[in-house]
Amino acid sequence: MSKKSFSKTPGRFAPWVLVAGIVLVFIIAGTSVLFGGGTAGAPPPVTIPPPAPATISPAPDETVTDLPRANVSKGAWYTLYFTKPTYPENKADRTGGVDKAIAADFDRAQKTIDAAVFDIRLPSLVDALARAAQRKVQVRVVTDYAANQDAKEYTDAIAKLESAGVTVIKDHRSALMHNKFAVIDNRLLWTGSMNFTPNDVYRNNNNMLRLDNAALIENYNQMFERLFQLRAQEAPSKIIPNPRVTIGSNVVIENYFSPNGGAQKAILDRLKAATKSIRVTAFSFTDTAMANVLKAKNKEGLAVHGVFETRNNGGLGAEYEGLKRAGVDILQDGNCYILHTKMLILDDKTVVTGSYNYSDAANRTNDENLLIIDDPTLAKNYITEFNRIYKQAQNPTQCGTNTLSTEDQDSER
């Protein structure tokens, strides 16, 4: 067949022309609708959503404050965290506590994390430290191995940290390495009464401060280096560079480290100077000198109130019964787990907090840190927490039998 056989025959209409025409009509009609020329009742144009915005990581100085398992207060120069125990506490519900905020800071670390923690075994914090080391952040940990080595959860956590590249200094002294603080990228400081453990975060009463004050961070950096170098002769001095720090016009912070760093004398001086009120919570209270001041102030007519951890009130050297006999309003705590927070609030304006138990060992032998803070606004938050603990002590929480775990049995002094 020649090519001419495919040419149009005059006077005939090829079928494909009809099909092409129909298609063209639909294209024109669709274009008319898209550009506003459609007829009434035509379907509306399809709306394509814009792309989701890029996820932006929080800045290093931002902190997590929305926590269902913690009470959080944010001030001009601090973020304050109180643990919020639940009763009975279940392992499956260990989310949304103070550890979430600390782990977030660990995950944002870019250069260094230095942590001096008596006990570390909470998976969320162990994992966050391990992740940081694996992304080449220098992570160093000092911990009290002698006091905790019998607990498998603890030794497993230490092994995991070391496997990830964390440098761990294991304190083996009989005295306690009792600190609970961490410095991140030389710009953030966490410190308070809370160990990095499931019980301390989710069962026990504790308080933690998150600070970005350069002078305080310099103090804690120096003390960490001393601990990291096992107090060697060439280690940094135990005399800290900034013992007194002023923030703004009305906030003053005194910083002390034990052993023999002046913490006991500083507390006694503040107790003796109180003129209106003293509130105290204690895990261990065996300091006779402090007890005598509380008795004297109560006799003078000051409002002296306290809540002490129940399981320690009958122990060797405990001052609980003597204070009660002297008429001081001291209650046994109502947490069926542990009252572990150590805090004093004086005259509604001064807060004393840290790892420091009110004991001779805390003053003379243990590694401890302490802050004495003159700030009425901060004190209000601590008073709120004290009132909550005091109210619970008046009506103790019942958790059933076997409420104490192995970790709760560990002895701090």
DRENDO-1510 file (C-alpha; in Angstrom, 1 decimal, always signed):
<recs>
REC; n; res; u; v; w
REC; 1; MET; +0.0; +0.0; +0.0 .
REC; 2; SER; +1.3; +3.4; -1.0 .
REC; 3; LYS; +1.5; +6.4; +1.3 .
REC; 4; LYS; -1.3; +8.0; -0.6 .
REC; 5; SER; -3.7; +5.4; +0.8 .
REC; 6; PHE; -3.5; +7.2; +4.2 .
REC; 7; SER; -4.4; +10.7; +2.8 .
REC; 8; LYS; -7.7; +12.3; +3.4 .
REC; 9; THR; -10.5; +11.5; +0.9 .
REC; 10; PRO; -12.3; +14.6; -0.2 .
REC; 11; GLY; -15.8; +14.9; +1.3 .
REC; 12; ARG; -15.3; +12.3; +4.1 .
REC; 13; PHE; -15.0; +13.0; +8.0 .
REC; 14; ALA; -12.2; +11.0; +9.7 .
REC; 15; PRO; -13.4; +9.4; +13.2 .
REC; 16; TRP; -10.2; +10.5; +15.0 .
REC; 17; VAL; -11.0; +14.1; +14.3 .
REC; 18; LEU; -14.3; +13.7; +16.2 .
REC; 19; VAL; -12.5; +12.2; +19.2 .
REC; 20; ALA; -9.8; +14.9; +19.2 .
REC; 21; GLY; -12.5; +17.6; +19.2 .
REC; 22; ILE; -14.3; +16.1; +22.2 .
REC; 23; VAL; -11.1; +16.0; +24.1 .
REC; 24; LEU; -10.3; +19.6; +23.2 .
REC; 25; VAL; -13.7; +20.7; +24.5 .
REC; 26; PHE; -13.1; +19.1; +27.9 .
REC; 27; ILE; -9.7; +20.7; +28.1 .
REC; 28; ILE; -11.1; +24.1; +27.4 .
REC; 29; ALA; -13.9; +23.6; +29.9 .
REC; 30; GLY; -11.5; +22.5; +32.6 .
REC; 31; THR; -9.2; +25.5; +32.0 .
REC; 32; SER; -12.2; +27.8; +32.1 .
REC; 33; VAL; -13.2; +26.4; +35.6 .
REC; 34; LEU; -9.6; +26.7; +36.9 .
REC; 35; PHE; -9.3; +30.3; +35.9 .
REC; 36; GLY; -12.6; +31.5; +37.1 .
REC; 37; GLY; -14.7; +31.0; +33.9 .
REC; 38; GLY; -16.6; +27.9; +35.1 .
REC; 39; THR; -20.4; +27.8; +35.3 .
REC; 40; ALA; -22.3; +28.0; +38.6 .
REC; 41; GLY; -22.3; +24.7; +40.5 .
REC; 42; ALA; -18.9; +23.7; +39.2 .
REC; 43; PRO; -16.7; +21.8; +41.8 .
REC; 44; PRO; -14.3; +24.1; +43.7 .
REC; 45; PRO; -10.6; +24.0; +42.9 .
REC; 46; VAL; -8.5; +21.5; +44.9 .
REC; 47; THR; -6.6; +23.2; +47.7 .
REC; 48; ILE; -3.0; +22.0; +48.2 .
REC; 49; PRO; -1.7; +22.6; +51.7 .
REC; 50; PRO; +1.6; +24.4; +52.1 .
REC; 51; PRO; +4.6; +22.4; +53.1 .
REC; 52; ALA; +5.1; +21.8; +56.9 .
REC; 53; PRO; +7.6; +24.3; +58.4 .
REC; 54; ALA; +11.0; +22.9; +59.1 .
REC; 55; THR; +11.6; +21.6; +62.6 .
REC; 56; ILE; +13.8; +24.0; +64.6 .
REC; 57; SER; +15.6; +22.6; +67.7 .
REC; 58; PRO; +15.1; +24.7; +70.8 .
REC; 59; ALA; +18.0; +27.1; +71.6 .
REC; 60; PRO; +20.4; +25.7; +74.3 .
REC; 61; ASP; +19.1; +28.1; +76.9 .
REC; 62; GLU; +15.5; +27.0; +76.5 .
REC; 63; THR; +14.1; +24.4; +78.9 .
REC; 64; VAL; +11.3; +21.9; +79.2 .
REC; 65; THR; +8.7; +23.2; +81.6 .
REC; 66; ASP; +5.5; +21.3; +80.7 .
REC; 67; LEU; +5.9; +18.2; +82.8 .
REC; 68; PRO; +3.0; +16.2; +84.2 .
REC; 69; ARG; +5.2; +14.6; +86.8 .
REC; 70; ALA; +6.9; +17.7; +88.2 .
REC; 71; ASN; +6.0; +21.1; +89.5 .
REC; 72; VAL; +7.9; +23.8; +87.6 .
REC; 73; SER; +8.4; +27.5; +88.3 .
REC; 74; LYS; +10.4; +29.8; +86.0 .
REC; 75; GLY; +11.9; +32.9; +87.4 .
REC; 76; ALA; +14.1; +35.7; +86.0 .
REC; 77; TRP; +17.4; +33.8; +86.7 .
REC; 78; TYR; +16.3; +30.2; +87.3 .
REC; 79; THR; +14.0; +27.4; +86.5 .
REC; 80; LEU; +12.9; +25.4; +89.6 .
REC; 81; TYR; +11.7; +21.8; +89.5 .
REC; 82; PHE; +10.0; +19.8; +92.3 .
REC; 83; THR; +9.3; +16.1; +91.8 .
REC; 84; LYS; +5.7; +15.1; +92.0 .
REC; 85; PRO; +5.4; +11.5; +93.3 .
REC; 86; THR; +2.4; +9.4; +92.5 .
REC; 87; TYR; +1.0; +6.6; +94.8 .
REC; 88; PRO; +1.5; +3.8; +94.3 .
REC; 89; GLU; +4.1; +4.5; +91.6 .
REC; 90; ASN; +4.4; +2.1; +88.7 .
REC; 91; LYS; +7.5; +1.5; +86.5 .
REC; 92; ALA; +5.4; +1.7; +83.4 .
REC; 93; ASP; +4.4; +5.3; +84.2 .
REC; 94; ARG; +7.9; +6.8; +84.5 .
REC; 95; THR; +7.5; +9.5; +82.0 .
REC; 96; GLY; +7.1; +13.3; +82.1 .
REC; 97; GLY; +9.4; +13.9; +85.2 .
REC; 98; VAL; +12.3; +16.2; +85.8 .
REC; 99; ASP; +14.5; +13.7; +83.9 .
REC; 100; LYS; +12.8; +14.8; +80.6 .
REC; 101; ALA; +14.1; +18.4; +81.0 .
REC; 102; ILE; +17.6; +17.2; +82.0 .
REC; 103; ALA; +17.7; +14.7; +79.1 .
REC; 104; ALA; +16.6; +17.4; +76.7 .
REC; 105; ASP; +19.6; +19.6; +77.7 .
REC; 106; PHE; +21.9; +16.6; +77.4 .
REC; 107; ASP; +20.6; +15.9; +73.9 .
REC; 108; ARG; +21.3; +19.6; +72.9 .
REC; 109; ALA; +24.9; +19.5; +74.3 .
REC; 110; GLN; +27.5; +20.3; +71.6 .
REC; 111; LYS; +30.8; +20.1; +73.4 .
REC; 112; THR; +30.9; +19.0; +77.0 .
REC; 113; ILE; +28.8; +17.4; +79.8 .
REC; 114; ASP; +30.3; +17.0; +83.3 .
REC; 115; ALA; +28.1; +15.3; +85.9 .
REC; 116; ALA; +28.9; +14.5; +89.5 .
REC; 117; VAL; +26.1; +12.3; +90.7 .
REC; 118; PHE; +26.0; +10.0; +93.8 .
REC; 119; ASP; +23.8; +7.5; +92.0 .
REC; 120; ILE; +22.9; +7.2; +88.3 .
REC; 121; ARG; +20.7; +4.5; +86.9 .
REC; 122; LEU; +17.6; +6.1; +85.3 .
REC; 123; PRO; +17.5; +4.8; +81.7 .
REC; 124; SER; +16.3; +8.2; +80.2 .
REC; 125; LEU; +19.4; +10.0; +81.6 .
REC; 126; VAL; +21.9; +7.2; +81.1 .
REC; 127; ASP; +20.7; +6.9; +77.5 .
REC; 128; ALA; +20.9; +10.7; +76.9 .
REC; 129; LEU; +24.5; +10.8; +78.2 .
REC; 130; ALA; +25.4; +7.8; +76.0 .
REC; 131; ARG; +23.9; +9.5; +72.9 .
REC; 132; ALA; +25.9; +12.6; +73.6 .
REC; 133; ALA; +29.2; +10.6; +73.9 .
REC; 134; GLN; +28.4; +8.8; +70.7 .
REC; 135; ARG; +28.0; +12.1; +68.8 .
REC; 136; LYS; +31.5; +13.1; +70.1 .
REC; 137; VAL; +30.4; +15.3; +73.0 .
REC; 138; GLN; +33.0; +15.0; +75.8 .
REC; 139; VAL; +31.0; +13.4; +78.6 .
REC; 140; ARG; +32.6; +12.8; +82.0 .
REC; 141; VAL; +30.9; +11.4; +85.1 .
REC; 142; VAL; +32.0; +11.1; +88.7 .
REC; 143; THR; +29.9; +8.8; +90.8 .
REC; 144; ASP; +30.0; +6.9; +94.2 .
REC; 145; TYR; +30.7; +3.4; +93.0 .
REC; 146; ALA; +31.5; +2.0; +96.5 .
REC; 147; ALA; +28.0; +2.9; +97.8 .
REC; 148; ASN; +26.0; +1.6; +94.8 .
REC; 149; GLN; +28.0; -1.3; +93.3 .
REC; 150; ASP; +25.8; -3.9; +94.8 .
REC; 151; ALA; +22.8; -2.8; +92.6 .
REC; 152; LYS; +22.8; -4.4; +89.2 .
REC; 153; GLU; +20.8; -1.5; +87.7 .
REC; 154; TYR; +23.6; +0.8; +88.7 .
REC; 155; THR; +26.5; -1.3; +87.5 .
REC; 156; ASP; +24.7; -2.0; +84.2 .
REC; 157; ALA; +24.2; +1.8; +83.8 .
REC; 158; ILE; +27.9; +2.4; +84.4 .
REC; 159; ALA; +28.9; -0.3; +81.9 .
REC; 160; LYS; +26.6; +1.2; +79.3 .
REC; 161; LEU; +28.1; +4.7; +79.8 .
REC; 162; GLU; +31.6; +3.4; +79.4 .
REC; 163; SER; +30.7; +1.4; +76.4 .
REC; 164; ALA; +29.4; +4.5; +74.7 .
REC; 165; GLY; +32.6; +6.4; +75.4 .
REC; 166; VAL; +31.8; +8.2; +78.6 .
REC; 167; THR; +34.7; +8.7; +81.0 .
REC; 168; VAL; +33.5; +7.5; +84.4 .
REC; 169; ILE; +35.4; +8.1; +87.6 .
REC; 170; LYS; +34.3; +5.6; +90.2 .
REC; 171; ASP; +34.7; +6.9; +93.8 .
REC; 172; HIS; +35.6; +4.1; +96.1 .
REC; 173; ARG; +36.0; +6.0; +99.4 .
REC; 174; SER; +34.0; +5.2; +102.5 .
REC; 175; ALA; +32.9; +8.8; +102.6 .
REC; 176; LEU; +30.2; +9.6; +100.1 .
REC; 177; MET; +30.6; +11.4; +96.8 .
REC; 178; HIS; +27.2; +12.8; +97.4 .
REC; 179; ASN; +26.8; +15.6; +94.9 .
REC; 180; LYS; +24.0; +15.8; +92.3 .
REC; 181; PHE; +25.0; +18.3; +89.7 .
REC; 182; ALA; +25.7; +18.6; +86.0 .
REC; 183; VAL; +27.3; +21.3; +83.8 .
REC; 184; ILE; +26.5; +21.4; +80.1 .
REC; 185; ASP; +28.6; +23.2; +77.5 .
REC; 186; ASN; +30.0; +25.4; +80.2 .
REC; 187; ARG; +26.8; +27.4; +80.2 .
REC; 188; LEU; +24.0; +25.4; +82.0 .
REC; 189; LEU; +24.0; +24.1; +85.5 .
REC; 190; TRP; +21.7; +21.6; +87.1 .
REC; 191; THR; +22.0; +21.1; +90.9 .
REC; 192; GLY; +19.8; +20.1; +93.8 .
REC; 193; SER; +18.9; +17.1; +95.9 .
REC; 194; MET; +17.9; +14.6; +93.1 .
REC; 195; ASN; +19.9; +11.6; +92.2 .
REC; 196; PHE; +19.6; +10.3; +88.6 .
REC; 197; THR; +17.5; +7.4; +89.6 .
REC; 198; PRO; +13.9; +6.2; +89.0 .
REC; 199; ASN; +13.1; +6.5; +92.7 .
REC; 200; ASP; +14.4; +10.0; +93.1 .
REC; 201; VAL; +12.7; +11.3; +90.0 .
REC; 202; TYR; +9.3; +9.5; +90.3 .
REC; 203; ARG; +8.9; +8.4; +94.0 .
REC; 204; ASN; +10.8; +10.6; +96.2 .
REC; 205; ASN; +10.4; +14.3; +97.1 .
REC; 206; ASN; +13.3; +16.3; +95.6 .
REC; 207; ASN; +14.1; +19.7; +94.2 .
REC; 208; MET; +16.4; +20.8; +91.3 .
REC; 209; LEU; +17.5; +24.2; +90.0 .
REC; 210; ARG; +18.5; +24.9; +86.4 .
REC; 211; LEU; +20.8; +27.9; +86.2 .
REC; 212; ASP; +22.9; +29.7; +83.5 .
REC; 213; ASN; +24.9; +32.0; +85.8 .
REC; 214; ALA; +28.6; +32.1; +84.7 .
REC; 215; ALA; +30.0; +32.7; +88.1 .
REC; 216; LEU; +28.3; +29.7; +89.7 .
REC; 217; ILE; +29.2; +27.5; +86.7 .
REC; 218; GLU; +32.9; +28.5; +87.2 .
REC; 219; ASN; +32.6; +27.3; +90.8 .
REC; 220; TYR; +31.0; +24.0; +89.8 .
REC; 221; ASN; +33.5; +23.5; +87.0 .
REC; 222; GLN; +36.4; +23.8; +89.4 .
REC; 223; MET; +34.9; +21.5; +91.9 .
REC; 224; PHE; +34.1; +18.9; +89.2 .
REC; 225; GLU; +37.8; +19.0; +88.0 .
REC; 226; ARG; +38.9; +18.4; +91.6 .
REC; 227; LEU; +36.6; +15.4; +91.9 .
REC; 228; PHE; +37.5; +14.1; +88.4 .
REC; 229; GLN; +41.2; +14.2; +89.4 .
REC; 230; LEU; +40.4; +12.3; +92.6 .
REC; 231; ARG; +41.5; +15.3; +94.8 .
REC; 232; ALA; +45.1; +14.8; +93.7 .
REC; 233; GLN; +47.7; +17.3; +94.9 .
REC; 234; GLU; +47.8; +19.0; +91.5 .
REC; 235; ALA; +43.9; +19.1; +91.3 .
REC; 236; PRO; +42.2; +22.5; +91.4 .
REC; 237; SER; +41.9; +24.1; +94.8 .
REC; 238; LYS; +38.9; +23.5; +96.9 .
REC; 239; ILE; +38.7; +27.2; +97.5 .
REC; 240; ILE; +36.1; +28.3; +94.9 .
REC; 241; PRO; +36.5; +31.5; +92.9 .
REC; 242; ASN; +33.0; +33.0; +93.4 .
REC; 243; PRO; +31.7; +32.2; +96.9 .
REC; 244; ARG; +29.2; +35.1; +96.8 .
REC; 245; VAL; +27.3; +35.9; +93.6 .
REC; 246; THR; +25.0; +38.9; +93.1 .
REC; 247; ILE; +22.2; +38.8; +90.5 .
REC; 248; GLY; +20.5; +42.1; +89.7 .
REC; 249; SER; +19.8; +44.4; +92.7 .
REC; 250; ASN; +18.2; +42.0; +95.2 .
REC; 251; VAL; +19.4; +38.4; +94.7 .
REC; 252; VAL; +22.5; +37.2; +96.5 .
REC; 253; ILE; +23.8; +33.6; +96.3 .
REC; 254; GLU; +26.4; +32.0; +98.6 .
REC; 255; ASN; +28.0; +28.8; +97.3 .
REC; 256; TYR; +29.7; +26.1; +99.5 .
REC; 257; PHE; +31.2; +22.7; +98.9 .
REC; 258; SER; +32.1; +20.0; +101.4 .
REC; 259; PRO; +34.0; +18.6; +103.1 .
REC; 260; ASN; +35.1; +21.3; +105.4 .
REC; 261; GLY; +34.0; +24.1; +103.1 .
REC; 262; GLY; +32.1; +26.2; +105.6 .
REC; 263; ALA; +28.6; +25.0; +104.8 .
REC; 264; GLN; +27.7; +24.0; +108.4 .
REC; 265; LYS; +28.9; +27.4; +109.8 .
REC; 266; ALA; +27.0; +29.3; +107.1 .
REC; 267; ILE; +23.8; +27.4; +107.8 .
REC; 268; LEU; +24.2; +28.0; +111.6 .
REC; 269; ASP; +24.8; +31.7; +111.1 .
REC; 270; ARG; +21.6; +32.0; +109.0 .
REC; 271; LEU; +19.5; +30.0; +111.4 .
REC; 272; LYS; +20.7; +32.2; +114.3 .
REC; 273; ALA; +20.0; +35.4; +112.3 .
REC; 274; ALA; +16.4; +34.3; +111.6 .
REC; 275; THR; +13.8; +36.6; +113.2 .
REC; 276; LYS; +10.4; +35.4; +112.0 .
REC; 277; SER; +10.2; +31.9; +110.6 .
REC; 278; ILE; +12.1; +28.7; +109.9 .
REC; 279; ARG; +10.9; +25.9; +107.7 .
REC; 280; VAL; +13.0; +22.8; +107.1 .
REC; 281; THR; +12.7; +19.4; +105.3 .
REC; 282; ALA; +15.3; +16.8; +105.9 .
REC; 283; PHE; +16.2; +13.3; +104.7 .
REC; 284; SER; +18.7; +13.0; +107.6 .
REC; 285; PHE; +18.9; +15.4; +110.5 .
REC; 286; THR; +21.7; +14.5; +113.0 .
REC; 287; ASP; +23.4; +17.9; +113.4 .
REC; 288; THR; +23.1; +18.7; +117.1 .
REC; 289; ALA; +24.3; +22.3; +116.7 .
REC; 290; MET; +21.5; +23.0; +114.2 .
REC; 291; ALA; +19.0; +21.2; +116.4 .
REC; 292; ASN; +19.9; +23.4; +119.3 .
REC; 293; VAL; +19.4; +26.5; +117.3 .
REC; 294; LEU; +16.0; +25.3; +116.2 .
REC; 295; LYS; +15.0; +24.7; +119.8 .
REC; 296; ALA; +16.3; +28.1; +120.9 .
REC; 297; LYS; +14.4; +29.9; +118.1 .
REC; 298; ASN; +11.3; +28.0; +118.9 .
REC; 299; LYS; +11.6; +29.1; +122.5 .
REC; 300; GLU; +12.0; +32.7; +121.4 .
REC; 301; GLY; +8.7; +32.5; +119.7 .
REC; 302; LEU; +9.7; +32.1; +116.0 .
REC; 303; ALA; +7.4; +30.0; +113.8 .
REC; 304; VAL; +9.6; +26.8; +113.4 .
REC; 305; HIS; +8.1; +24.0; +111.4 .
REC; 306; GLY; +9.7; +20.9; +109.9 .
REC; 307; VAL; +9.1; +17.6; +108.1 .
REC; 308; PHE; +11.7; +14.8; +108.4 .
REC; 309; GLU; +12.0; +11.5; +106.6 .
REC; 310; THR; +10.3; +8.9; +108.8 .
REC; 311; ARG; +12.7; +6.0; +108.4 .
REC; 312; ASN; +15.7; +8.0; +109.7 .
REC; 313; ASN; +14.0; +9.6; +112.7 .
REC; 314; GLY; +14.9; +6.8; +115.1 .
REC; 315; GLY; +18.4; +6.2; +113.7 .
REC; 316; LEU; +21.7; +6.8; +115.5 .
REC; 317; GLY; +22.2; +10.5; +116.3 .
REC; 318; ALA; +18.8; +11.5; +114.9 .
REC; 319; GLU; +17.5; +14.8; +116.4 .
REC; 320; TYR; +13.8; +14.2; +115.7 .
REC; 321; GLU; +12.7; +13.0; +119.2 .
REC; 322; GLY; +14.7; +15.7; +121.0 .
REC; 323; LEU; +13.1; +18.4; +118.8 .
REC; 324; LYS; +9.7; +17.0; +119.5 .
REC; 325; ARG; +10.3; +17.0; +123.3 .
REC; 326; ALA; +11.4; +20.6; +123.1 .
REC; 327; GLY; +8.0; +21.5; +121.6 .
REC; 328; VAL; +9.3; +22.2; +118.0 .
REC; 329; ASP; +6.7; +21.5; +115.3 .
REC; 330; ILE; +8.5; +18.7; +113.5 .
REC; 331; LEU; +6.5; +16.0; +111.7 .
REC; 332; GLN; +7.4; +12.7; +110.2 .
REC; 333; ASP; +6.9; +12.8; +106.4 .
REC; 334; GLY; +3.8; +11.4; +104.7 .
REC; 335; ASN; +5.4; +10.1; +101.5 .
REC; 336; CYS; +5.1; +6.3; +101.6 .
REC; 337; TYR; +8.4; +6.3; +99.7 .
REC; 338; ILE; +11.1; +8.8; +100.7 .
REC; 339; LEU; +11.3; +12.5; +101.6 .
REC; 340; HIS; +14.7; +13.1; +100.1 .
REC; 341; THR; +14.6; +16.9; +99.5 .
REC; 342; LYS; +16.9; +19.0; +101.8 .
REC; 343; MET; +15.8; +22.6; +102.1 .
REC; 344; LEU; +15.5; +25.4; +104.6 .
REC; 345; ILE; +13.4; +28.6; +104.1 .
REC; 346; LEU; +14.2; +31.4; +106.5 .
REC; 347; ASP; +12.1; +34.5; +107.1 .
REC; 348; ASP; +10.2; +33.9; +103.8 .
REC; 349; LYS; +13.1; +35.2; +101.8 .
REC; 350; THR; +16.2; +32.9; +102.1 .
REC; 351; VAL; +16.5; +29.4; +100.6 .
REC; 352; VAL; +19.1; +26.8; +101.6 .
REC; 353; THR; +19.3; +23.9; +99.1 .
REC; 354; GLY; +21.6; +21.3; +97.6 .
REC; 355; SER; +22.9; +17.8; +98.2 .
REC; 356; TYR; +23.8; +18.6; +101.8 .
REC; 357; ASN; +22.1; +16.6; +104.5 .
REC; 358; TYR; +22.1; +18.2; +108.0 .
REC; 359; SER; +24.7; +15.9; +109.4 .
REC; 360; ASP; +28.3; +15.8; +110.7 .
REC; 361; ALA; +29.3; +13.6; +107.8 .
REC; 362; ALA; +28.0; +16.1; +105.3 .
REC; 363; ASN; +30.2; +18.8; +106.8 .
REC; 364; ARG; +33.4; +16.8; +107.5 .
REC; 365; THR; +33.8; +13.9; +105.1 .
REC; 366; ASN; +31.3; +13.8; +102.2 .
REC; 367; ASP; +31.5; +15.6; +98.9 .
REC; 368; GLU; +28.5; +18.0; +98.9 .
REC; 369; ASN; +27.4; +21.3; +97.4 .
REC; 370; LEU; +25.1; +23.9; +98.9 .
REC; 371; LEU; +23.5; +27.2; +97.8 .
REC; 372; ILE; +22.2; +29.8; +100.2 .
REC; 373; ILE; +19.9; +32.1; +98.1 .
REC; 374; ASP; +18.4; +35.4; +99.2 .
REC; 375; ASP; +15.5; +35.9; +96.9 .
REC; 376; PRO; +11.9; +36.4; +98.3 .
REC; 377; THR; +10.4; +35.4; +94.9 .
REC; 378; LEU; +12.3; +32.1; +94.8 .
REC; 379; ALA; +11.4; +31.5; +98.5 .
REC; 380; LYS; +7.7; +31.7; +97.7 .
REC; 381; ASN; +8.0; +28.7; +95.5 .
REC; 382; TYR; +9.9; +26.7; +98.1 .
REC; 383; ILE; +7.2; +27.7; +100.7 .
REC; 384; THR; +4.5; +26.3; +98.4 .
REC; 385; GLU; +6.4; +23.0; +98.2 .
REC; 386; PHE; +7.0; +22.9; +101.9 .
REC; 387; ASN; +3.3; +23.5; +102.6 .
REC; 388; ARG; +2.4; +20.6; +100.3 .
REC; 389; ILE; +4.9; +18.3; +102.1 .
REC; 390; TYR; +3.6; +19.5; +105.5 .
REC; 391; LYS; +0.0; +18.9; +104.6 .
REC; 392; GLN; +0.9; +15.4; +103.3 .
REC; 393; ALA; +2.7; +14.7; +106.6 .
REC; 394; GLN; -0.5; +15.5; +108.5 .
REC; 395; ASN; -2.4; +13.0; +106.4 .
REC; 396; PRO; +0.2; +10.4; +105.3 .
REC; 397; THR; -0.2; +8.6; +101.9 .
REC; 398; GLN; -0.8; +4.9; +102.0 .
REC; 399; CYS; +0.8; +2.8; +99.2 .
REC; 400; GLY; +0.2; -0.7; +100.5 .
REC; 401; THR; +3.0; -3.2; +101.4 .
REC; 402; ASN; +6.5; -3.4; +100.0 .
REC; 403; THR; +6.7; +0.2; +99.0 .
REC; 404; LEU; +10.5; +0.6; +99.3 .
REC; 405; SER; +12.8; -0.7; +96.5 .
REC; 406; THR; +16.4; -1.7; +97.0 .
REC; 407; GLU; +17.5; +1.7; +95.9 .
REC; 408; ASP; +15.4; +3.3; +98.7 .
REC; 409; GLN; +17.2; +1.2; +101.2 .
REC; 410; ASP; +20.6; +2.7; +100.3 .
REC; 411; SER; +22.0; +4.8; +103.1 .
REC; 412; GLU; +22.8; +8.4; +102.7 .
REC; 413; ARG; +24.4; +10.3; +105.6 .
</recs>
